[in-house]
Amino acid sequence: MKLFTYMYSKLELVIEEINSAIQRSVYYFTHVQVQLNALSLQKLSPNPISPFNLRNVLEQINDQIPENIGLPSDLGKRLWDYYKHISCITFVDTQQLVIIAEIPLIDYTQKFELYKTYAVPSPLIGNFSFSDTDMLGYYKIESNFFAINHQRTRYVLMDANQVQGCYQTYSHVCKVREPQYVTTNDNRCLPTLFLGNYKGKKRNCKQYTKQTVLPRAIHFGDDLYLVMTMERLKIFITCSERNSKKEIQNDPPVGVLQLCRHQ
């Protein structure tokens, strides 16, 4: 009887160990399945690669690349950007899971400043056949967006869709595929005006005119307005939310007016 009780107790322990081993196996299987499901989307996930491990890998990469090359986002503040945007492929090699990830890098020698450009009209002074009509002069520029490097030697013309694509990436890094132009001996109006090349302006920029009635204001973006006038204007601005009033002078031909900012 004692022997039977002993064998029964030992068998019960063995069964508990088997159940525990099965539960661990199910847990590990589920964990691997979650990892594979995440990797099947060809995106990194914290399941197969923890934030700690990912940061260590990226720091090792950052230490080995040249000084003019760098990672696009701060590893301490924006590590999640890498999970959202890094693409990867996965395959099984013998007994290990291999993940090949595309780590984006920035070439700081190819860093450009991005500008939104406006063809700002300006009142023309002179005798015109339209005696009762004011005239505005303006230039037609090649693009509404303009990127130029720090050295002011190369530039890129971009459109709104390309710029929107830049903002959709993390750290607003653009993958520009448009051609780069050199600023020396260039025959386009936009870089000529941007660089203040007044001699080249006569050669590269054609002036157009249109009729208008002055003074005139054009919305310039946010709370800014462009005011065109042939005479000095006295403008009164009342901010009801702040219960404040102010008076400003707008000198001809063109001035910028900033209204009350909404809090």
ROPASE-571198 format. One record per residue: residue number from 1; residue in three letters; x negated, y, z of N, C-alpha, C, CB in turn. Coordinates in steps of 0.02 Angstrom, whole numbers, plus 50000, padded with zeros to 5 digits. Glycine has a CB too. Layout:
# ROPASE-571198
  rokol  dovex     nX     nY     nZ    caX    caY    caZ     cX     cY     cZ    cbX    cbY    cbZ
    NUM    ALA      X      Y      Z      X      Y      Z      X      Y      Z      X      Y      Z
...
***
This chain:
# ROPASE-571198
  rokol  dovex     nX     nY     nZ    caX    caY    caZ     cX     cY     cZ    cbX    cbY    cbZ
      1    MET  49958  49939  50000  50000  50000  50000  49957  50063  50000  50047  50001  50061
      2    LYS  49904  50061  50041  49860  50118  50043  49825  50129  49976  49807  50110  50098
      3    LEU  49806  50073  49945  49773  50077  49880  49821  50106  49828  49748  50008  49858
      4    PHE  49884  50087  49830  49934  50113  49784  49944  50189  49793  50001  50077  49793
      5    THR  49948  50209  49856  49956  50281  49870  49897  50320  49845  49966  50293  49944
      6    TYR  49837  50293  49855  49776  50327  49833  49775  50334  49757  49713  50288  49857
      7    MET  49792  50279  49722  49792  50280  49649  49845  50327  49623  49803  50209  49621
      8    TYR  49902  50329  49656  49956  50374  49634  49935  50448  49641  50021  50360  49675
      9    SER  49904  50463  49699  49881  50532  49710  49829  50552  49659  49852  50540  49782
     10    LYS  49783  50507  49643  49730  50522  49594  49760  50530  49525  49677  50466  49594
     11    LEU  49809  50489  49508  49842  50495  49444  49879  50562  49438  49891  50437  49433
     12    GLU  49908  50582  49493  49944  50647  49493  49896  50705  49481  49981  50657  49560
     13    LEU  49837  50701  49511  49786  50753  49500  49763  50754  49427  49726  50741  49545
     14    VAL  49754  50693  49400  49733  50689  49329  49785  50719  49284  49720  50616  49309
     15    ILE  49849  50704  49298  49903  50732  49257  49905  50808  49263  49971  50703  49279
     16    GLU  49894  50835  49322  49892  50908  49331  49835  50939  49291  49886  50927  49406
     17    GLU  49777  50906  49292  49720  50931  49254  49735  50930  49179  49658  50891  49269
     18    ILE  49768  50876  49157  49786  50871  49086  49835  50927  49067  49818  50802  49070
     19    ASN  49885  50939  49111  49933  50993  49098  49898  51061  49095  49988  50994  49151
     20    SER  49852  51071  49142  49815  51134  49143  49773  51142  49080  49770  51137  49205
     21    ALA  49741  51086  49058  49701  51088  48997  49744  51103  48936  49663  51022  48987
     22    ILE  49804  51073  48934  49850  51086  48878  49872  51159  48877  49912  51040  48883
     23    GLN  49887  51186  48936  49907  51257  48940  49851  51303  48917  49928  51275  49012
     24    ARG  49789  51287  48937  49733  51327  48914  49724  51322  48839  49668  51306  48949
     25    SER  49733  51262  48812  49726  51251  48740  49779  51291  48702  49732  51176  48723
     26    VAL  49842  51290  48729  49896  51328  48697  49880  51402  48699  49963  51315  48732
     27    TYR  49853  51426  48756  49835  51496  48762  49781  51515  48712  49811  51512  48834
     28    TYR  49728  51474  48708  49674  51489  48661  49698  51484  48589  49616  51441  48671
     29    PHE  49741  51436  48575  49768  51429  48507  49810  51490  48489  49810  51366  48501
     30    THR  49853  51512  48536  49893  51572  48524  49849  51633  48514  49943  51583  48582
     31    HIS  49797  51638  48555  49751  51695  48550  49716  51696  48482  49698  51693  48606
     32    VAL  49693  51638  48459  49661  51633  48393  49710  51648  48338  49630  51563  48383
     33    GLN  49772  51625  48346  49823  51638  48296  49838  51713  48290  49887  51601  48314
     34    VAL  49841  51748  48348  49850  51820  48347  49792  51855  48312  49858  51847  48419
     35    GLN  49731  51832  48326  49672  51860  48294  49675  51850  48218  49609  51829  48322
     36    LEU  49692  51790  48197  49694  51775  48125  49750  51815  48092  49705  51700  48113
     37    ASN  49807  51822  48125  49861  51862  48097  49840  51935  48088  49923  51858  48141
     38    ALA  49803  51961  48137  49779  52030  48132  49728  52037  48076  49748  52053  48198
     39    LEU  49683  51990  48070  49631  51993  48019  49659  51980  47949  49575  51944  48035
     40    SER  49715  51944  47945  49744  51930  47880  49768  51994  47846  49802  51882  47886
     41    LEU  49780  52046  47885  49799  52111  47857  49740  52151  47832  49837  52152  47909
     42    GLN  49680  52122  47839  49617  52154  47817  49605  52220  47855  49618  52167  47741
     43    LYS  49627  52222  47918  49614  52279  47961  49586  52254  48028  49678  52320  47972
     44    LEU  49541  52294  48057  49515  52275  48122  49570  52280  48175  49456  52320  48141
     45    SER  49562  52240  48227  49610  52240  48283  49572  52230  48348  49665  52185  48273
     46    PRO  49596  52257  48403  49563  52246  48468  49565  52173  48490  49595  52289  48521
     47    ASN  49606  52131  48458  49609  52061  48479  49544  52024  48462  49668  52026  48445
     48    PRO  49523  52023  48398  49460  51988  48384  49398  52027  48405  49455  51972  48311
     49    ILE  49402  52094  48401  49344  52136  48419  49367  52187  48470  49314  52171  48355
     50    SER  49346  52180  48531  49367  52226  48584  49336  52295  48573  49347  52198  48653
     51    PRO  49366  52347  48602  49337  52414  48597  49265  52417  48621  49379  52463  48636
     52    PHE  49249  52381  48673  49180  52380  48699  49132  52352  48647  49176  52339  48764
     53    ASN  49151  52295  48616  49108  52265  48565  49103  52307  48502  49133  52195  48548
     54    LEU  49159  52336  48482  49158  52378  48422  49113  52439  48432  49229  52401  48404
     55    ARG  49119  52470  48490  49076  52528  48504  49002  52509  48504  49096  52560  48570
     56    ASN  48986  52451  48533  48916  52429  48533  48890  52419  48462  48909  52365  48573
     57    VAL  48931  52388  48419  48910  52376  48350  48899  52443  48313  48963  52334  48312
     58    LEU  48946  52489  48322  48940  52553  48288  48881  52594  48314  49004  52594  48296
     59    GLU  48867  52589  48378  48809  52624  48406  48744  52595  48378  48809  52619  48483
     60    GLN  48741  52529  48369  48682  52499  48339  48673  52522  48267  48687  52423  48342
     61    ILE  48728  52527  48230  48724  52552  48161  48700  52624  48161  48793  52547  48126
     62    ASN  48728  52665  48206  48710  52736  48208  48637  52746  48225  48754  52772  48258
     63    ASP  48608  52701  48264  48537  52707  48283  48490  52688  48226  48523  52665  48344
     64    GLN  48514  52650  48178  48470  52623  48126  48475  52660  48059  48485  52552  48115
     65    ILE  48525  52702  48050  48533  52738  47987  48492  52802  47987  48607  52754  47973
     66    PRO  48475  52830  47927  48436  52892  47924  48471  52950  47958  48421  52910  47852
     67    GLU  48433  53003  47973  48460  53060  48010  48514  53097  47970  48405  53108  48030
     68    ASN  48508  53096  47904  48556  53133  47863  48621  53094  47851  48525  53151  47797
     69    ILE  48625  53033  47879  48684  52992  47873  48714  52983  47943  48668  52922  47841
     70    GLY  48781  52984  47948  48813  52978  48014  48882  52947  48009  48817  53045  48047
     71    LEU  48908  52928  48067  48976  52902  48071  49026  52960  48069  48986  52860  48136
     72    PRO  49086  52949  48041  49133  53004  48032  49169  53027  48094  49184  52985  47982
     73    SER  49176  52983  48146  49213  53002  48206  49172  52990  48269  49279  52963  48210
     74    ASP  49187  53029  48320  49153  53023  48384  49173  52957  48417  49170  53083  48430
     75    LEU  49123  52917  48436  49136  52851  48464  49168  52854  48533  49072  52811  48468
     76    GLY  49155  52907  48569  49183  52913  48636  49255  52937  48636  49141  52959  48677
     77    LYS  49272  52981  48589  49338  53012  48590  49386  52984  48538  49331  53086  48579
     78    ARG  49360  52958  48483  49404  52938  48429  49387  52868  48403  49401  52989  48371
     79    LEU  49375  52822  48449  49358  52754  48430  49417  52721  48394  49338  52713  48491
     80    TRP  49478  52738  48413  49537  52707  48383  49542  52722  48308  49600  52730  48418
     81    ASP  49511  52777  48286  49511  52792  48214  49481  52735  48173  49473  52857  48201
     82    TYR  49430  52704  48200  49398  52650  48164  49444  52589  48158  49332  52630  48199
     83    TYR  49482  52575  48210  49530  52520  48205  49582  52534  48152  49564  52508  48273
     84    LYS  49603  52595  48146  49656  52613  48099  49634  52612  48027  49684  52681  48116
     85    HIS  49571  52624  48014  49550  52637  47945  49497  52591  47918  49526  52706  47940
     86    ILE  49462  52553  47960  49410  52509  47934  49442  52447  47902  49361  52488  47990
     87    SER  49423  52432  47841  49446  52371  47806  49396  52315  47819  49454  52384  47730
     88    CYS  49420  52253  47818  49376  52196  47830  49402  52134  47794  49370  52182  47905
     89    ILE  49357  52087  47783  49375  52021  47757  49349  51969  47806  49347  52010  47685
     90    THR  49381  51911  47810  49365  51860  47859  49360  51792  47827  49418  51859  47916
     91    PHE  49311  51753  47848  49307  51683  47826  49275  51642  47883  49265  51677  47760
     92    VAL  49285  51575  47878  49259  51529  47928  49195  51498  47902  49311  51475  47946
     93    ASP  49142  51502  47942  49078  51473  47925  49060  51421  47978  49022  51527  47920
     94    THR  49064  51356  47960  49054  51300  48007  49098  51309  48068  48979  51295  48028
     95    GLN  49070  51328  48125  49109  51332  48187  49119  51404  48211  49075  51292  48241
     96    GLN  49109  51453  48167  49117  51523  48188  49159  51562  48138  49049  51556  48198
     97    LEU  49190  51614  48163  49230  51659  48122  49188  51719  48103  49294  51682  48161
     98    VAL  49181  51731  48038  49138  51786  48013  49183  51842  47989  49091  51761  47956
     99    ILE  49170  51902  48014  49208  51962  47994  49160  52010  47959  49242  51996  48056
    100    ILE  49176  52028  47898  49136  52077  47861  49178  52141  47856  49117  52050  47789
    101    ALA  49154  52194  47886  49191  52257  47890  49154  52311  47851  49201  52280  47963
    102    GLU  49193  52355  47819  49165  52412  47783  49163  52472  47830  49207  52428  47718
    103    ILE  49103  52490  47851  49095  52546  47898  49083  52609  47858  49037  52533  47948
    104    PRO  49127  52659  47862  49116  52721  47824  49060  52763  47854  49181  52762  47822
    105    LEU  49021  52793  47811  48965  52836  47832  48970  52902  47794  48896  52802  47820
    106    ILE  48946  52954  47826  48946  53021  47796  48875  53040  47777  48976  53073  47844
    107    ASP  48867  53063  47716  48803  53091  47694  48807  53166  47706  48788  53074  47618
    108    TYR  48772  53190  47757  48778  53261  47775  48747  53308  47723  48744  53273  47842
    109    THR  48707  53281  47677  48682  53322  47622  48737  53335  47571  48621  53288  47588
    110    GLN  48792  53296  47575  48848  53305  47529  48907  53338  47564  48869  53237  47500
    111    LYS  48894  53375  47617  48947  53406  47655  48970  53471  47621  48924  53421  47727
    112    PHE  49035  53477  47610  49064  53535  47576  49113  53570  47622  49097  53514  47510
    113    GLU  49119  53635  47612  49171  53674  47646  49231  53681  47599  49144  53745  47667
    114    LEU  49291  53669  47626  49351  53670  47585  49390  53735  47596  49396  53609  47601
    115    TYR  49410  53767  47542  49447  53830  47545  49511  53824  47504  49403  53889  47520
    116    LYS  49563  53857  47529  49623  53867  47489  49617  53936  47457  49689  53861  47532
    117    THR  49625  53940  47393  49612  54002  47356  49677  54035  47334  49567  53988  47295
    118    TYR  49676  54100  47332  49733  54140  47311  49710  54191  47258  49767  54176  47371
    119    ALA  49750  54199  47207  49739  54252  47158  49776  54314  47183  49762  54231  47085
    120    VAL  49742  54355  47222  49774  54412  47254  49781  54470  47205  49733  54435  47316
    121    PRO  49843  54492  47191  49852  54549  47146  49834  54614  47181  49924  54552  47120
    122    SER  49815  54663  47141  49795  54728  47169  49825  54783  47125  49718  54734  47173
    123    PRO  49851  54837  47156  49878  54893  47116  49825  54924  47072  49907  54947  47163
    124    LEU  49846  54942  47011  49801  54974  46963  49815  55049  46962  49809  54944  46892
    125    ILE  49762  55087  46960  49767  55160  46957  49751  55181  46885  49719  55195  47009
    126    GLY  49796  55220  46855  49783  55243  46787  49849  55264  46755  49749  55189  46746
    127    ASN  49844  55287  46693  49903  55308  46655  49928  55249  46613  49887  55369  46611
    128    PHE  49991  55229  46625  50021  55175  46588  50083  55200  46551  50039  55116  46635
    129    SER  50101  55162  46500  50160  55182  46461  50224  55177  46502  50166  55139  46400
    130    PHE  50222  55135  46554  50281  55129  46598  50274  55182  46653  50286  55056  46629
    131    SER  50300  55240  46640  50290  55296  46687  50325  55285  46753  50314  55360  46656
    132    ASP  50380  55248  46752  50418  55238  46814  50404  55170  46845  50492  55246  46801
    133    THR  50350  55136  46824  50335  55069  46848  50263  55064  46871  50349  55016  46793
    134    ASP  50252  55033  46928  50184  55020  46951  50157  54956  46919  50182  55015  47029
    135    MET  50091  54952  46917  50059  54894  46885  50012  54859  46934  50020  54916  46822
    136    LEU  50012  54793  46929  49966  54752  46968  49918  54717  46922  50006  54701  47011
    137    GLY  49856  54712  46944  49806  54674  46908  49786  54612  46948  49744  54718  46893
    138    TYR  49774  54557  46913  49755  54495  46947  49715  54451  46900  49818  54457  46974
    139    TYR  49681  54402  46930  49642  54354  46891  49676  54286  46895  49569  54350  46917
    140    LYS  49670  54248  46842  49692  54178  46842  49633  54134  46861  49722  54158  46773
    141    ILE  49639  54099  46918  49585  54057  46941  49599  53984  46922  49576  54064  47017
    142    GLU  49547  53944  46920  49551  53877  46893  49586  53827  46939  49484  53852  46877
    143    SER  49589  53840  47004  49617  53792  47051  49639  53827  47114  49566  53735  47067
    144    ASN  49686  53795  47150  49709  53823  47214  49667  53800  47273  49781  53805  47225
    145    PHE  49622  53752  47261  49578  53727  47314  49508  53721  47287  49603  53658  47342
    146    PHE  49460  53738  47329  49391  53747  47307  49345  53724  47362  49377  53821  47287
    147    ALA  49300  53677  47347  49251  53652  47396  49181  53668  47372  49260  53575  47407
    148    ILE  49140  53694  47418  49072  53714  47399  49024  53693  47455  49068  53791  47386
    149    ASN  48963  53675  47436  48914  53652  47486  48884  53712  47523  48858  53610  47453
    150    HIS  48848  53697  47577  48820  53750  47620  48769  53792  47582  48788  53721  47682
    151    GLN  48733  53761  47536  48681  53797  47499  48710  53841  47444  48632  53748  47469
    152    ARG  48776  53834  47432  48811  53872  47380  48781  53858  47311  48807  53948  47395
    153    THR  48762  53796  47300  48733  53777  47235  48779  53730  47196  48666  53742  47246
    154    ARG  48825  53695  47229  48870  53648  47195  48941  53657  47223  48845  53575  47204
    155    TYR  48991  53646  47180  49060  53653  47202  49104  53603  47166  49085  53725  47189
    156    VAL  49164  53594  47193  49213  53547  47165  49281  53583  47163  49218  53482  47208
    157    LEU  49316  53575  47108  49384  53601  47102  49433  53545  47120  49398  53627  47030
    158    MET  49481  53560  47165  49527  53509  47189  49599  53534  47184  49511  53490  47262
    159    ASP  49646  53487  47184  49716  53505  47184  49748  53486  47251  49754  53471  47125
    160    ALA  49812  53502  47259  49846  53492  47323  49850  53418  47342  49917  53521  47320
    161    ASN  49860  53374  47293  49865  53302  47308  49799  53275  47334  49886  53263  47245
    162    GLN  49743  53297  47305  49678  53275  47328  49663  53300  47399  49623  53299  47280
    163    VAL  49682  53361  47413  49672  53388  47480  49715  53352  47531  49687  53464  47481
    164    GLN  49777  53337  47513  49821  53300  47558  49792  53231  47573  49890  53293  47527
    165    GLY  49760  53200  47524  49727  53137  47535  49670  53142  47585  49700  53110  47470
    166    CYS  49637  53199  47587  49584  53210  47636  49612  53213  47706  49545  53275  47621
    167    TYR  49669  53246  47715  49698  53253  47782  49727  53188  47807  49751  53307  47781
    168    GLN  49741  53142  47762  49769  53078  47783  49715  53030  47807  49807  53046  47726
    169    THR  49652  53046  47796  49598  53004  47821  49577  53028  47890  49538  53006  47772
    170    TYR  49544  52983  47928  49521  53004  47994  49462  53050  47987  49503  52943  48037
    171    SER  49460  53100  48031  49409  53152  48032  49412  53196  47970  49340  53122  48039
    172    HIS  49466  53189  47930  49475  53230  47870  49414  53225  47823  49487  53303  47890
    173    VAL  49391  53164  47814  49335  53152  47770  49363  53134  47701  49289  53095  47797
    174    CYS  49340  53169  47650  49365  53158  47582  49318  53111  47544  49371  53225  47544
    175    LYS  49349  53068  47506  49311  53028  47458  49322  53060  47390  49333  52951  47459
    176    VAL  49282  53110  47375  49292  53151  47315  49262  53115  47255  49261  53221  47324
    177    ARG  49304  53106  47205  49282  53076  47142  49280  53126  47085  49327  53018  47124
    178    GLU  49297  53188  47101  49296  53240  47050  49224  53261  47034  49337  53301  47073
    179    PRO  49211  53286  46974  49143  53307  46957  49120  53367  46997  49138  53323  46882
    180    GLN  49056  53369  47012  49026  53426  47046  48993  53471  46994  48975  53403  47098
    181    TYR  49004  53536  47002  48976  53585  46956  48923  53626  46992  49032  53631  46928
    182    VAL  48874  53649  46955  48822  53692  46983  48844  53765  46974  48752  53680  46949
    183    THR  48825  53807  47022  48847  53877  47020  48804  53920  46975  48847  53905  47090
    184    THR  48744  53897  46959  48700  53937  46916  48724  53934  46844  48626  53912  46921
    185    ASN  48728  53993  46813  48749  53999  46743  48818  53967  46731  48698  53966  46697
    186    ASP  48862  53972  46780  48928  53944  46774  48974  53994  46741  48956  53922  46844
    187    ASN  49023  53969  46702  49067  54014  46666  49139  54013  46692  49067  53997  46593
    188    ARG  49150  53988  46753  49217  53987  46782  49227  54047  46827  49228  53922  46821
    189    CYS  49289  54069  46830  49304  54131  46867  49303  54120  46943  49372  54158  46846
    190    LEU  49331  54064  46966  49337  54053  47038  49271  54055  47075  49371  53986  47050
    191    PRO  49220  54016  47056  49156  54022  47092  49123  54090  47083  49109  53968  47069
    192    THR  49135  54122  47027  49107  54189  47016  49134  54238  47067  49122  54213  46944
    193    LEU  49200  54237  47078  49230  54282  47127  49210  54263  47198  49307  54281  47121
    194    PHE  49207  54199  47213  49190  54176  47280  49120  54198  47300  49196  54100  47284
    195    LEU  49073  54193  47254  49004  54211  47268  48990  54286  47261  48957  54172  47223
    196    GLY  49041  54325  47243  49031  54397  47236  48986  54416  47179  49004  54425  47300
    197    ASN  48988  54377  47125  48946  54391  47067  48983  54441  47022  48930  54326  47027
    198    TYR  48973  54506  47036  49011  54557  47000  48990  54563  46927  49004  54624  47035
    199    LYS  48929  54549  46912  48907  54550  46842  48941  54493  46803  48830  54544  46836
    200    GLY  48943  54434  46835  48975  54378  46802  49050  54384  46798  48957  54314  46837
    201    LYS  49080  54425  46842  49153  54433  46842  49178  54461  46775  49175  54479  46899
    202    LYS  49142  54508  46746  49163  54537  46682  49160  54485  46627  49119  54596  46664
    203    ARG  49113  54438  46634  49104  54387  46582  49152  54328  46591  49032  54363  46581
    204    ASN  49163  54308  46653  49200  54245  46666  49273  54255  46685  49165  54208  46719
    205    CYS  49293  54314  46706  49360  54324  46731  49399  54372  46686  49359  54350  46803
    206    LYS  49455  54349  46662  49498  54391  46621  49553  54420  46666  49529  54351  46562
    207    GLN  49562  54486  46662  49612  54518  46705  49679  54521  46669  49589  54588  46725
    208    TYR  49732  54505  46707  49800  54508  46682  49838  54561  46721  49836  54439  46688
    209    THR  49891  54587  46691  49931  54639  46724  50005  54619  46723  49921  54707  46689
    210    LYS  50042  54646  46772  50114  54637  46774  50146  54697  46807  50133  54571  46811
    211    GLN  50209  54709  46790  50244  54766  46818  50272  54749  46887  50301  54788  46771
    212    THR  50278  54800  46929  50305  54791  46996  50329  54858  47022  50254  54759  47043
    213    VAL  50356  54858  47081  50375  54919  47116  50339  54919  47183  50452  54925  47125
    214    LEU  50300  54970  47196  50261  54975  47258  50295  55024  47306  50189  54998  47243
    215    PRO  50284  55014  47372  50244  54961  47403  50279  54893  47400  50229  54979  47476
    216    ARG  50239  54841  47408  50265  54773  47403  50227  54728  47451  50260  54746  47331
    217    ALA  50263  54680  47481  50232  54633  47528  50243  54562  47502  50261  54641  47600
    218    ILE  50192  54520  47508  50195  54450  47488  50176  54406  47547  50148  54436  47427
    219    HIS  50216  54354  47560  50201  54308  47614  50137  54271  47597  50259  54259  47627
    220    PHE  50088  54272  47644  50022  54246  47630  50009  54181  47667  49969  54297  47649
    221    GLY  50055  54161  47710  50046  54100  47749  50052  54114  47824  49978  54068  47734
    222    ASP  50088  54070  47860  50100  54078  47932  50132  54146  47945  50034  54071  47972
    223    ASP  50099  54187  47987  50127  54253  48003  50091  54309  47966  50123  54266  48078
    224    LEU  50057  54293  47912  50019  54343  47874  50056  54364  47811  49950  54315  47856
    225    TYR  50052  54429  47798  50081  54457  47737  50029  54501  47703  50145  54499  47754
    226    LEU  50031  54500  47637  49988  54542  47597  50028  54603  47576  49960  54503  47534
    227    VAL  50004  54662  47593  50040  54724  47579  50002  54763  47525  50049  54767  47643
    228    MET  50036  54778  47469  50006  54816  47414  50039  54884  47410  50014  54778  47347
    229    THR  49999  54936  47406  50024  55003  47406  49975  55050  47372  50038  55027  47478
    230    MET  50002  55105  47347  49960  55157  47318  49947  55213  47368  49992  55185  47254
    231    GLU  49984  55213  47423  49977  55266  47473  49969  55233  47542  50039  55314  47472
    232    ARG  49941  55270  47588  49935  55245  47656  50004  55236  47687  49891  55292  47699
    233    LEU  50015  55178  47717  50079  55163  47748  50073  55161  47823  50106  55096  47722
    234    LYS  50125  55183  47857  50131  55176  47929  50185  55124  47942  50147  55245  47963
    235    ILE  50164  55067  47973  50209  55010  47982  50220  55000  48057  50180  54946  47949
    236    PHE  50284  54991  48075  50302  54978  48145  50324  54905  48152  50359  55027  48168
    237    ILE  50296  54870  48200  50311  54800  48212  50341  54793  48282  50247  54754  48205
    238    THR  50400  54762  48285  50434  54750  48349  50439  54675  48361  50505  54783  48350
    239    CYS  50412  54653  48417  50416  54582  48437  50468  54576  48492  50346  54555  48460
    240    SER  50527  54552  48474  50581  54548  48523  50566  54498  48578  50646  54530  48488
    241    GLU  50532  54443  48561  50518  54392  48613  50471  54419  48666  50489  54329  48581
    242    ARG  50425  54461  48645  50377  54489  48693  50397  54558  48718  50308  54493  48662
    243    ASN  50452  54585  48687  50475  54652  48704  50418  54703  48696  50502  54653  48777
    244    SER  50386  54699  48638  50329  54744  48625  50337  54775  48556  50262  54706  48630
    245    LYS  50307  54833  48549  50307  54869  48486  50236  54894  48472  50357  54929  48487
    246    LYS  50219  54895  48408  50153  54922  48389  50157  54955  48321  50100  54867  48390
    247    GLU  50112  55002  48311  50109  55039  48248  50041  55026  48217  50121  55116  48259
    248    ILE  50041  55010  48152  49978  54999  48117  49977  55039  48052  49968  54923  48102
    249    GLN  49916  55053  48029  49906  55088  47966  49886  55038  47913  49852  55143  47974
    250    ASN  49916  55043  47854  49898  55000  47798  49871  55045  47742  49959  54958  47773
    251    ASP  49806  55039  47729  49774  55080  47679  49778  55048  47610  49702  55094  47697
    252    PRO  49782  55088  47557  49783  55060  47489  49714  55033  47470  49806  55115  47439
    253    PRO  49710  54989  47422  49767  54963  47383  49799  54901  47413  49744  54947  47313
    254    VAL  49760  54861  47453  49786  54798  47480  49767  54793  47553  49758  54738  47440
    255    GLY  49814  54773  47594  49801  54761  47665  49834  54697  47688  49825  54820  47706
    256    VAL  49811  54671  47744  49838  54610  47773  49876  54628  47837  49782  54558  47788
    257    LEU  49938  54607  47841  49981  54621  47898  49995  54557  47936  50047  54656  47875
    258    GLN  49982  54557  48001  49996  54498  48043  50053  54515  48090  49934  54476  48083
    259    LEU  50106  54474  48086  50165  54484  48127  50156  54451  48195  50228  54458  48092
    260    CYS  50208  54453  48236  50205  54422  48302  50201  54347  48294  50267  54442  48344
    261    ARG  50155  54316  48331  50149  54243  48331  50200  54213  48379  50077  54221  48349
    262    HIS  50235  54162  48355  50283  54128  48398  50247  54079  48444  50337  54092  48357
    263    GLN  50263  54082  48507  50230  54039  48557  50265  53972  48558  50231  54073  48627
***
